Amino acid sequence: MLKFLQVCFALAFTCFPASALRAQSLSVQGGYISLVHDSTFTTPLRTYGINITGSANSLAVDKYVPFFNITGGLLDGATGAGEIQTEGGFSYSNNSRAIEVRRFTLDTTGAAPLVSGLVFIDGLPMGRMPLYIIYNIENLAGPLTAGPFLNRNNLYLVLSASFRNALNNFAHMNLPPNAWMGWLEVHTTFYADLGPM
């Protein structure tokens, strides 16, 4: 019986028309995002003795390329806009102080699509803050097809004004407005949100 239900579910999903998927909300499930720190951003940080490290529940950190598990989200099938949440985080730290950013949210619903995160300075919570502004949102927007895979690369990021000020005050740096940070990649799956059962 269980095998029969699994087959029925698979057939129902694969036969679901793309036009219907585009007309409703789509739930995000699994996958990861990566936040790639460009050397033009990390070099000034290293000059001030700041290192970037990933948290224990990040998937991996390859130099300045942390990967973070996607925990959920909701996308508009017609536009691709929505929110994607992750776990994990990383810190900008020197020998005595640290700025930690955790639980990223990729939000493309507003006029300025961005990545936000919970910010902690020397262990004290500062609340959720916009961290990086997505510069080329056209690489992420657009109708979603039957999928179920969503893969987006080369989403360019610049520092938000609030996070740039936090970093400058933290390390007595002088990062300029709209400082280039690096880029974002998104790899996940989505399915039709059928609502409460």
C-alpha positions as CSV (number, residue, x, y, z in Angstrom):
1,M,0.0,0.0,0.0
2,L,2.8,2.4,0.9
3,K,4.6,1.7,-2.4
4,F,1.3,2.4,-4.2
5,L,0.9,5.8,-2.5
6,Q,4.5,6.7,-3.2
7,V,4.0,6.0,-6.9
8,C,0.8,8.0,-7.0
9,F,2.5,10.9,-5.3
10,A,5.4,10.9,-7.8
11,L,3.0,10.7,-10.8
12,A,0.9,13.6,-9.4
13,F,3.9,15.8,-9.0
14,T,5.6,15.1,-12.3
15,C,2.3,15.6,-14.2
16,F,1.5,18.8,-12.4
17,P,1.5,21.5,-15.1
18,A,4.1,24.2,-15.1
19,S,1.4,26.9,-15.5
20,A,-0.3,25.7,-12.3
21,L,3.0,25.8,-10.4
22,R,3.6,29.4,-11.6
23,A,0.2,30.4,-10.3
24,Q,0.8,29.6,-6.6
25,S,3.1,29.7,-3.7
26,L,6.0,27.2,-3.7
27,S,7.6,25.8,-0.6
28,V,11.4,25.5,-0.4
29,Q,12.9,22.4,0.9
30,G,16.5,21.4,1.5
31,G,19.6,22.5,-0.4
32,Y,22.1,25.2,0.6
33,I,23.3,28.7,-0.2
34,S,26.9,29.8,-0.4
35,L,28.3,33.3,0.4
36,V,31.5,33.8,-1.5
37,H,33.8,36.5,0.0
38,D,35.8,38.2,-2.8
39,S,39.4,39.0,-2.2
40,T,38.8,42.7,-2.7
41,F,36.7,42.5,0.5
42,T,38.8,40.1,2.6
43,T,42.2,41.7,1.9
44,P,41.3,44.9,3.8
45,L,39.8,42.8,6.6
46,R,43.0,40.8,6.9
47,T,45.0,44.1,7.0
48,Y,43.1,44.9,10.2
49,G,43.7,41.4,11.6
50,I,40.1,40.2,11.0
51,N,39.5,36.5,10.1
52,I,36.3,34.9,8.8
53,T,35.2,31.6,10.2
54,G,32.1,29.5,9.9
55,S,29.9,28.2,12.7
56,A,29.8,24.6,13.8
57,N,26.5,23.9,12.0
58,S,27.5,25.4,8.7
59,L,28.0,22.7,6.0
60,A,31.6,23.6,5.3
61,V,33.9,26.6,5.0
62,D,36.5,26.5,2.2
63,K,38.7,29.5,2.9
64,Y,36.1,32.4,2.5
65,V,33.3,30.3,1.0
66,P,30.8,29.2,3.7
67,F,27.9,26.9,2.8
68,F,24.7,27.1,4.8
69,N,21.8,24.6,5.0
70,I,18.5,25.9,3.8
71,T,15.8,25.3,6.4
72,G,12.7,26.5,4.6
73,G,11.1,29.3,2.6
74,L,8.3,30.3,0.3
75,L,8.5,31.5,-3.3
76,D,5.9,33.1,-5.7
77,G,5.7,30.8,-8.7
78,A,4.9,33.6,-11.1
79,T,7.7,35.9,-10.1
80,G,10.3,33.8,-8.2
81,A,10.2,36.4,-5.4
82,G,10.0,35.2,-1.8
83,E,12.1,34.3,1.2
84,I,14.6,31.5,1.9
85,Q,15.9,30.8,5.4
86,T,19.1,29.1,6.5
87,E,20.8,27.9,9.6
88,G,24.5,28.4,10.5
89,G,26.5,31.5,10.2
90,F,30.0,32.9,10.5
91,S,32.0,35.5,12.4
92,Y,34.4,38.4,11.6
93,S,36.8,38.3,14.4
94,N,40.2,39.4,15.6
95,N,42.1,38.3,18.7
96,S,39.7,39.9,21.2
97,R,36.4,40.8,19.5
98,A,33.9,39.3,17.1
99,I,30.9,40.2,14.9
100,E,28.8,37.0,14.4
101,V,26.0,36.7,11.8
102,R,23.6,33.8,11.9
103,R,20.4,32.4,10.4
104,F,20.5,34.2,7.0
105,T,17.3,35.1,5.2
106,L,17.4,35.7,1.5
107,D,14.5,38.2,0.8
108,T,13.6,39.2,-2.7
109,T,10.1,40.6,-1.9
110,G,11.1,44.2,-1.5
111,A,12.3,46.9,-3.8
112,A,15.9,46.2,-2.7
113,P,16.4,42.4,-2.5
114,L,18.8,41.5,0.3
115,V,20.4,39.0,2.6
116,S,19.7,39.7,6.3
117,G,21.0,37.9,9.4
118,L,20.9,38.0,13.2
119,V,23.9,40.0,14.3
120,F,25.9,39.6,17.6
121,I,28.7,42.0,18.5
122,D,31.0,40.5,21.2
123,G,28.2,38.1,22.1
124,L,25.5,40.8,22.5
125,P,22.4,40.4,20.2
126,M,21.9,43.4,17.9
127,G,18.8,41.9,16.2
128,R,18.2,41.1,12.6
129,M,20.1,43.4,10.2
130,P,20.3,43.8,6.4
131,L,23.8,42.5,5.6
132,Y,24.2,42.4,1.8
133,I,22.2,44.0,-1.1
134,I,21.7,41.8,-4.1
135,Y,23.0,43.9,-7.0
136,N,21.7,41.9,-10.1
137,I,18.3,40.5,-9.0
138,E,17.5,39.7,-12.6
139,N,19.6,36.5,-12.1
140,L,17.2,35.4,-9.4
141,A,13.8,36.7,-10.5
142,G,11.4,35.1,-13.1
143,P,8.7,32.5,-13.3
144,L,9.5,29.1,-11.8
145,T,9.0,26.1,-14.0
146,A,7.9,22.6,-13.0
147,G,11.4,22.1,-11.6
148,P,11.7,21.0,-8.9
149,F,15.2,22.3,-8.7
150,L,16.3,25.9,-8.3
151,N,19.9,26.8,-9.0
152,R,21.1,30.4,-9.2
153,N,24.7,31.5,-9.4
154,N,26.6,34.8,-9.5
155,L,24.2,37.0,-7.5
156,Y,26.5,39.9,-6.8
157,L,26.5,41.4,-3.3
158,V,27.4,44.8,-1.8
159,L,27.5,45.6,1.9
160,S,24.4,47.3,3.3
161,A,24.9,50.7,4.9
162,S,24.0,49.4,8.3
163,F,26.4,46.4,8.2
164,R,29.2,48.5,6.6
165,N,28.9,50.9,9.5
166,A,29.0,48.0,12.0
167,L,32.1,46.6,10.5
168,N,33.8,50.0,10.3
169,N,33.0,50.8,13.9
170,F,34.0,47.3,15.0
171,A,37.5,47.4,13.5
172,H,38.1,51.1,13.0
173,M,38.1,50.6,9.2
174,N,36.9,52.8,6.4
175,L,35.0,50.5,4.0
176,P,33.4,52.8,1.4
177,P,29.7,53.0,0.6
178,N,28.4,50.1,-1.6
179,A,31.5,48.1,-0.9
180,W,31.7,45.0,-3.0
181,M,31.5,41.9,-0.8
182,G,31.3,38.9,-3.2
183,W,28.5,36.8,-4.6
184,L,25.7,34.4,-3.6
185,E,24.7,31.0,-4.9
186,V,21.4,29.3,-4.2
187,H,20.7,25.6,-4.7
188,T,17.4,24.1,-3.5
189,T,14.2,22.3,-4.4
190,F,10.6,23.5,-4.3
191,Y,7.2,22.0,-4.4
192,A,3.6,23.2,-4.6
193,D,2.4,24.6,-1.2
194,L,-0.9,22.8,-0.6
195,G,-1.6,24.6,2.7
196,P,-2.7,23.0,5.9
197,M,-4.0,19.4,5.6
